[in-house]
Amino acid sequence: MIPIMSTEKNPQKHLWRLVFIIFSIISFGTTGYYIIEDYRLLDAFYMTVITITTVGFQEVKPLDDAGKIFTAVLLFTSFGFFAYSISIMTSLVLDGKLFAYYRGIRYKKEIKKMKKHTIVVGYGRNGKQAVQELNLHNEPIIIIESSPILHESFSNNIKWIVGDATTDDTLLEAGIKEAKAIINALPNDADNLYISISAKILNPDINIISRASSESAERKLHAVGANHVIMPEKVGGIYMAGFVAQADLTEFLNHLRIDHYNPGILTELDCKLINSSHSAKTVEGLLSNFNEINVLGVKLKNNDFVIAPIRTLTIAEINKIFVMGIEEEIELMKKALV
């Protein structure tokens, strides 16, 4: 991955310093020859250039004593400054800072082009798991982490920014205004709360999913606009208890949800994407040609979830349909209904 360089490591200031040095030397030499030797400005500039580059061309016209002394001063001055400039340039090139900087600029431009992406704040255990899951669904992702992420092989769908997500500048750099969701996976509840507030202000329509470690933090996150709050300890406890109370059912659901090598998948079908010509059809009628796809439930327009009975509901009444089937069959279904 390519780190986004901070302003403290920005080599551009060194390049501007080199430009200033060269401009100052040429201005000094041109002004000197113009005043001392009464050269035309173009001749003074030409004389300065051939002097500081030591190309050895003949003078525009013979120099008097004052001109010779000025030329000597110009040569010594420019030699020292050019030696300093070359050392800086060599250091930037050999250290790779110059290449990394301009590569970072290109990387920032790629981030600015991203739309409908998900921002994941924090790359700890929860953040890493979220990124892996989103990547399996080919979701575009931007990770915000306070330190560089090492030894990771990310797809082109994933970008990351080194920064503090509690600042608006970092969130804006991550394209918060164009993002569809943000996952706050930091271990500190106060940070997750603050980021949720900032995200909602910068993008009122964003879907906020946040981690919480206490019920108090959960209530506060919901109060500031978080759409979903996850308590890993609570979810983990429920999951572990499931292996005692309903072990086979829990294992079966785990197999469906987590085993990505299993050809059978669970997914949702957004009714907004279905062609309007199907709006009067029932769920059963809509999926009658796809015998290998099973309907598990739906989300109604009023946001209620219905598991059964559902086949008599019309598409106009539904927001989303939850189905299970083979991936290839589901893809064919989506293409046929759009």
C-alpha positions, 0 to 999 in steps of 0.5 A: 500500500501507499502511505499518504504523506503528512505535511511534516514529511512533504519534500515539496518545501525542499523543491520550492527552496531549490527554486528560490535559490536558483531564482535568487542567484539568477536575479542577483547576477542579472541585476549585477551585470545590468548595473555594473557593466551596463548590459541590456537585461537579456545580455545580463541574464545570458551572462549570468547563465553562462557564468553559473553553469560554467559553460565557458562561452565568451563574454557578451563584451569585455569586462572591466575590473568591477565586472571581473570581481563581480563575476568571481563573487557570482561564481563562488556564491553560485557554486556553494548554493548549487552544491547545496541544491544538488545535495538536497536533490540527491538526498530526496531521490536516493531516500525515495521521498520525492517519488513517494511524495508524488506517488502519494499525490496520485493516491490522494486523487484516486481517493477523491474519485471514490463514491459510495464507499465505506470508511473503516476507522481503526484497523484492530481486530474488529476493523480488520474483520470488517475490511475482510468481510466488505472486501469479499463483497467487492465493496470500495473501502477507505481505512483510517488508521493512526499509523501505517498498516504494514505487511498487508496485501490489499486489493485495489478496492481498498485505500488507507489514510494515516491520520486522526479520524476525530478531526474533520480534515481526515474525514474529509480526506477520506471522502466522508461526504461521498461515502455511504457508510462509516464503521467506527471500530476504535477501542475507545467509546469516546472516540467512536462517539465523537467520530459519529457526531462529526460524520453525521454533521458532514454527511447527514445521510451516511450509515453509521455503524459503531463499536461500543463497550458498554450499554451507556455508550450504546445509548449515546451512540444511538442518540447522536445518530448511529444507525447500528451499534455493535457490542462485540462482548455481548455478541460474542456471549450470545454466539457462545451460548448458542453452541450450548442451547442450539449447537447445530443451528448455531453451527449451521448459521455460522456455516452459511454466514462465515464459510465463504467457500460454501457455494450457498450464500445469503444475500439481499435483493434491493427492490429499488433496483428491480424494474418497476414493471414487476412492482405488482408481482408477488414474491412467489411470482417474481422468483418463479423462474428461479427454483434454486433460490429460497426466500428467507424473509423480507423487509417491508416499506415500514421497516418491519421484518417478516419471515413468514408468510411472505410469498403473497406480498407484492414487490410494491410493499417490500424494501428488500428480499433476503434470499439464499442460493448458489451465487451464480443463480443469484447473479442471473436473477439480479440481471434478469430483474433489473 
